[in-house]
Each structure stands twice: as structure tokens, then as C-alpha cells.
Amino acid sequence: MAKDKIVLAYSGGLDTSVILKWLKETYDAEIIAFTADIGQKEELDGLEAKALATGASKVYIDDLQDEFAKDFIYPMFQAGAQYEGQYLLGTSIARPLIAKRMVEIARAEGAIAIAHGATGKGNDQVRFELAAAALAPEIGVIAPWRLTEFRERFPGRAEMIAYAEEHGIPVTASAAKPYSTDRNLLHISYESGVLEDPWFDASAEDSKDMYLLSVSPEDAPDEAEYVELEFAAGNVVAVNGETLSPLGVMEKLNELGGKHGIGRVDMVENRFVGMKSRGVYETPGGTILFTAHRKMESLTMDREVMSLRDSLITRYSTLVYNGFWFAPERLALQALVTESQKNVSGTVRLKLYKGNIIAAGVKSPVSLYNPDIATMEADPTQAYDQGDAAGFIRLNALRLKVGSGVEQSK
């Protein structure tokens, strides 16, 4: 009799390596390991052999980098999404893509469930499972960290490390350096361990070895470097005159941003599940893209369209952070965003210097900025009569005057 199949989101790290072995033993099932290549680079080296040696019956390692950049990162950046004013959603935006491919594999393999290594205290469990519910509600979900028997067996990372050593599973975590990381094309995150103390200085000299994508601003080059980004309908299509795919753009901007110490964020954020958590992020290319996109919009986007879109940024960002990428409200907002971007085209020039992104020029064939109208000198177009401002001010002041009169009469 054929065994049931379970598709596990597998990173090769401590948690999912232990979970792979534990699922196989506990459920007496075939475990199909799935890894989405979304820019982890050397972290993928030897992953297939490791998964098979740990007990997987089959391994998928799918290169999803192009899809990630084109269909997830770019649309999100068009929306100007930034969670709680700091976080560019690097982990959040990757989860719906991973879940999408997981359920596709589960259906193709006839699996009864998908499984993940997200903890019961985190956001990722919600993101994976909301995406799965939207795309394949008939497929079950196994979340070991929410199971009492799993938590009793592994009350902490020390027990997981010991279990891995006992079963000959190589892992990069150690009792001395237990913080966890999550890397993709957009960013890398660091959390847990010493970082759980918000007073711990992650920018200190002795923390330099933690960072993988960027140098510290102090160690960045002493000379500034200029970069030009060409936009078409809200998306970067060329960097320094070289036409690139969305993936190529992200890779190039990551290289430039990392070189100049750009994109480090250290924050305490509000998780969807109700607690605060501390995370440190490196988003070098994304930070450049975010800044350039806003600069391009300032020249080309209608004021009221921008105001409307901006009023929805917090809602959009929260939807992405909380895992509602495939929800109808996010799709509806995305349609508005796409419409708002149709004239966001032109070139932005930025100067990169020791962690800073400095505006150095913007131009567009569809610019809404007219120097003849904006000039403080005589307006050759006669489009703006300064005398008209008097009536404009009187009408806008009317309600203030009426309100003031009421207050004074009390």
C-alpha cells in the first residue's frame, strides 16, 4: 500500500531539517522536500543531497527568481509598500510565491498535505496557510510547531541542535550563535538569539560578521557613486543605460547598495499574531528602488492620484505583511496601483554614499512639472494669475472663520 505524501517547505536550516526527519518518523509518510530558489545563493549548495540524506523521498528545487522579481517585488514596490514606515517586506512578499508553488507540487504529486517550519508565534504560519487556503483549500496543512508533541520533544533550539547532531544532520546554527536568518533576492533578515534584546547594538563593530549583503556605512567607499534608473510605467527597466529584466535590476541594485552600505534596518515591529518582535534587515537594492520610485512619481504622478494611492499604502502594506496577497482586497488595490503607474516613466539619478541615497536629478517625457508655471519670475504661459489666489484662500478660510466665531461666542 502506497504511503501518504507530504510536501515540506524545506530550507535546509535547523528547523526544517529536523522537521523533515520528524515528519517521516511520526506520520510514516513520504516527505517531498520543496525549496524555492528565490535568491538564497550559496545556501542552496548541496541542499538536494542533504534533503535526501535526511529522509526525503523526492526533492524539488525550483528557480523562481524571475517570477519573484516580476510578479511579486515589482507590483509591491509600485504600491510604495513599507510596513510601519521601515520594513520593505522582504520576507512577507516571498511567502505567497513559495506557497503557490507548494500547492502546485502537492496537486501534481497527489499529496494529502503541505507542511512548514514556521513557529506558532510568528507571521509566516499565517502567510503560508492563508495563501494555501486561497489557492488550494482542499489540501491539508501540517504545522509541527503548533503540535504539542513536537514542542514537548523540542522545547528549544538546543534540543533541535542535539537532535540534528544525533541524526547526522549538518546545520549552520549553533548554541553559541543561535540567531536565525532568512535570505532572498530582496533582503536578508536576522532575528532571535542575542537580537531578542532590543538594547543589543546590531551596528557595533563586533556585530559586523552577521551581515551578508552589505558593508557597514563606515566601511563603504569614501567616494560617492552615481546610478541612473530608467522607469517605464512604474517599473525600472534599465540601470545606468543597460536594459535589464526585473531580476537583473534587483541583482544590480543589490550589488550597488551593498557596496555603499545602504538598506540596513533595525526595528521592533508588530506581528500579526499580537506580539512585538525585533528584526534586523538588509535590503540594499530594494531601498534604492523604493527611493527612486518615489522620486519618479513626484515628477509624473497627478497630485490627487498620488494622495489616493498614498492613503492606501498602510492598508496595502499590512495586507502583504499579514499574508493576504491572494485576497480579493489586495487584488483590487493592485488594480488601482497599476492604473496609477501608467505615466510613471522617465529617469532618476541618485548618488550613493556611506549608507545614504541622495537625489541627484529626475527627468521624464511625461513630466507634470512645468518650470514656466512654477517659476517665481514672470509666467510666460499666463496659466497662473497670482491674484486668483486671494479668492482661493478666502473660500478655504470661510469654515475656519465661522468655526472661530462659534468658539469665541461661547
N, C-alpha and C positions, 0 to 999 in steps of 0.2 A: 504493500500500500504506500502510495506516494506521500511524502511528508508535506505539511503546510509550508508555505513560503512567506517570509517576512522581508521587506525591503528596508534596510537600515541606512539612514543618512550618516555616512562614515567619513570622518576627517583624519583618522589615524592618530588622533591625540589620545590622551589618557582616558577620558570618559567613554568615547565611542569604541575604543579598543576593548575596554573592559566590558562594555555593554554587549558587543558582538559575541564575546565568549559566553557571557551570562545568558543572553537570549537563546543561544544554541543549546545550552545545558537545560535551561528552565522550560522552554517550550518544545524541545525536541523537534525543531523545525529547521528547514533550510534557510540560512541567512544570506540574503543577496546584498552585498555592500555597494552603496552608490556614493560616489564622490563627484561633486560638480566642480570642474575646473573653472573657477571664476577669478583666477589671478593669484593663486597661492604660491606660485613659482616653485622653489625648491622643496616646499612642504609636500609636494606630490611625489617626490622621488621615492621609489621603492614601495609606494603605497599599495599597489596591487598584490605584490608578493607578501607584504605584511598582512593584508586582509585575508588572503588565502591561508597563510600560516596560522592565523588566529582562529580560523574555522569557517570562513565564508565559503559558500558553495559556488559563488559567482561574483564577479566584480565589474561594475560599470564605472569608468572614469570618463566623463563626457566634457568636452571642451565647450563651455557655454559663454566664453568671454565676449564674443561678438554680440550675442543676444543680450547679455547683461548690460553692455555699454549702450547699445542702440535702443532697446525696448524697456529698459528699467532706469539706468542712470540718467540718460538724456531727458526723458519725459519728466523725471522728478526735478531735475535742475531747471527745466523750463518753468516749472511751478515756483521756483525760488524757495524750495522746501528747506527748512532749517529748524530742527526741534529745540524748543526752549532757547532760541536765539544763539545756539552754539554748535549743536551736533548736526553734521551733514548726512546722518542716517546711513552710514556705510554698511553696518551690519543689517539694519532693518530692511533695506531695499534688496539685499541678497536673498533673504529667506523665501519670498514668494516664488522666485525663479527656481530655487532648489526644490521647493515643494511641488511646483508644477512638473518638473522632470521626474521627481519621485513617483508621483501618481501615474505618470505615463508608463514608467517601468513596471510599476505594480500591476497595472492592467495588462501589459504585454506578457508578463511572467505568470499571471494568474495568482498573484499574492493575495493573502487574506488581510494583510495589514502593512502599514508602514510604521517605522519606529525611529525615534530621535533621541539624542542625548541631552536635550535641553532640561534644565532643572525646573522643579516646581516653583521656584522663587523668581524665575526670570521671564523675560518678554518672549524669548524665542519659541517656547512651547505654544504660546498663543498664536504667533505668526505662522508657524508650520501648520497648526491644526485649523486655523481659520481659512488658510489657503486651500488645504485639503478638503475642508467642508464645502467650499465654493466650487471646487473643480471635480471632486470625486467623493460625494457623500456616502457612497456605498462601501468604501474601503475603511477598515478599522485603523485605529491608531494606538500604538503602544508607547507609553512614556515611562520608562523604568524609574525615573527619579520621583514619580508620583506614586509608586508602588511601595507599600510598607515593607515587604520582604526584601526589596532591593536596598532601601535606605537602612534597614537593620544590618544588612550584610556589609554595606559601605557607608558608615556614618560620616566619613570624612575623606579627604584626598589621600591621607596617609594610608588608609586601608586599601584604597584603589591602587596606589603605587605598589604596595606589598603584594596585592593580588596579581598585578601585571608582572612583577618580578617572579612570582611563584610559577606563573604560566609561560614564562619566557617571552613576554610581550614587551618590546622596547618602546619606551615613551620618553619624551623630552622633559616632562615635568619632574621635579624632584622635591623632596621635603625642604630643601634649602631655598628653592626658587619656585614657589608654587603658583605664581600668578598665571592666569590663562590668557591666551591671545586668540584673535580671530582675524584672519587676513583675507583680503580680496582685492580686486582691481581698484576699488575706490578708496580703501583705507585699511588700517590695521587697528584693532582695539586691544587694550590691556585692562584687566580687572582681576579682582580677588587678591588673596595673599596680602603682601605689605600695602597694596593700594587700597585696602579696605579702611585704612586710617586716612581720613581726608586731610590731616595735618602733615602727612608724609609728602615731602617735596620731590615730585617726579621729575623736576627740571634740574635737580642738583647734579653736580659733577659725577658723583658715584652712581647715578642712575643712567648715565649715557649708554651703557651697554644694552639697555632694554629696547631702545629704539632701532627699528629696522629700515624704515623708509626715508628718514631724513636726518641730516646733521643738526646739531643744536644751532640756534641762530648765532651764538658766539663763535662757532667754528665755521660758519658759512664764509664764502669768499668776501674779501674786502672791497671788491669792485661789483657794482650793480650790473645786472644783465637785463636787456630789453627783450620782450616777447610780444609778437603780434598775433592776435587770434581773429580769424575771419568767420563771421556768423552768416548763416542763411536760415531764415525762418526760425530763429531761436536756438539753433544748434551750431556748434563750432565745426567747420568743415575743413579748415586749414590752419596750420601753425607755422608762423614765420615763412609764409608763402608756399608751404608744402601741403598739398591736398592729402588728407588722411581720413581713414574710417573713424567712427566713434571710438573703437578700440585703440587705434593708432593715436588718436588725440589724447586719450587718457594715459597711455603709456608715456607719451612725450611730456605731458604736463607733470606726471609723477616724477619723471627724471629731473625736470627743471625745478619743481617745487622742493624736492628732496635735497637737491644741491644747495638751495638757498635757505634751508631751514624753515620752510613755510608749511603751515597747516597743522600745528600741534595744538590740541585742546585738552584741557584737564578740567573736568566738571563733575558736579553731583547732579544727577538727573532724576526725574520722577518716573519710575517704572509704571507700566500699565497695571501691574498686579498690586500696586498700592504702596510700595516702599521706595525709599530713595537709595540710589547706588552711585558709587564713584567709578568713573571710567576715564581712561586716558586714550586719546585718539591721535593718529597721524593720518591726515588727509591732504597730502601735498598738491596733487593735481586737481582734486575736487575743489579745494579752496581757491585756486587760481581760476578755475572755470566759474565758480559761483560769483566771484568778484567781477570777472569780465562780463558775464551775462547781465548782471545788474547795470553795469556801465553802458552796455549796448542798449539796454531797454531805456535808459534815461534819455537817450537821443531819439529813439524811434517809436516809443510806445505812447499812445494817447493817454492824457492825464487820467481821465475817468476810467478807462480800461485798466490802467495800472492800479488805480485805487481799488477797483472791484477785485482784481486778482489778488492784490496785497491783503485785502480784508479776508481772503480765504486761505492765506498761507498757513496760518496757525492750524486751521482745521485740516488742511491737506497734510501737513507735516505730522499731525497727531494720528491721522488715518494710516500713514505709512509706518510710523513708529509702532502703533498698536497692532498692525498686521492685517489691515483691511484693504490691501492692494487690489484684490479682486472683487471688492464690494461695489455695488451699483453707485453709491455716492462718490467714491473715488473716481470711477469711470466717468461719471457726469462732470465732476470738477476738471478731469483731464481734458474733456472736450472743450470746455471753456478756455483752459490754458492754451490748448493748441490753436484755437481761434485768436487768442491774444498775441500769439507769437508770429503771425504771418508776415509782419513787417519788421521784425527784429533781425535786421540784416545789416552788415557793414563790418568794420574793422576796429578792434580795440587794441591799443598799445599800453602795455604795463611795464613797470620797472620792478624787478625782484631784487630785494636787498635785505639780508640778515633777518629773515622771518617776516619781512614787510612786503606788501603788494601796493605799489604806488601808481596811481593813474598817470598816464603819460600821453594820452590822446585818444580821440574817438572820432570816427567819420562814417558816413552812410549815404548811399544814393537815395534813401528814403527818409532822410533826417527831417524831424519836425521842428528842429531848431533853425530859426531864420535870423541871422545876425542883423539884417536890416530892420527887423521889427524890435529885436531885443536891445539894440544899441541905445546908449544914453545920449547919443548925438541926434541930430535931426533925422526923422524917419523918412527915407526917400519913397517908401511904398505908400505912405499915408494910411496904413492899415490900422494904426492905433493912435487915437486922439487922446492925449493925456487929460484933456478936460472932461472926457466921458467918465473918468474915474470918480469924479465928485458925486455923480448920481449913483454910481455903483456902491460907493461907501455909504451914502445916505440910506439906501434901501436895506443894506445889510445891517446898518446900525439901528434901524427902526425898532425891532423887537427888543434890543438891548435898552434903548431909551424907555420904552414902555415898561419893561420889567423893573428898571431902576426907579421909575416913578412910583410903581406899586410898593416897592420896598421902602421908599422914603416916606410914604404916606402912612405906614403902619404906626 
